[in-house]
């Protein structure tokens, strides 16, 4: 099971920007992040709310199940990479 989760909304411009970094991370580092759309998928939205616990209250939201660390909103590539590598 993948321990790295990306929660996003289809029409969210910040999510689009961050997803480009996710794709770069997968390509350059071979790190797989599971993407879950929450605006049109109630199951994914429920999972987001369970993990978010009012940390962010929106998307994009990244959660690392291994470290329990999260990222709210837009972040730099370096920070996303560190989060994904459990740093």
Secondary structure, DSSP 8 states (H G I E B T S, - for coil): ---EEEEE-TT-HHHHHHHHHHHHHHHHH----EEEE-SS-HHHHHHHHHHHTTSSSSSSEEEETTTTEEEES---HHHHHHHHTT-
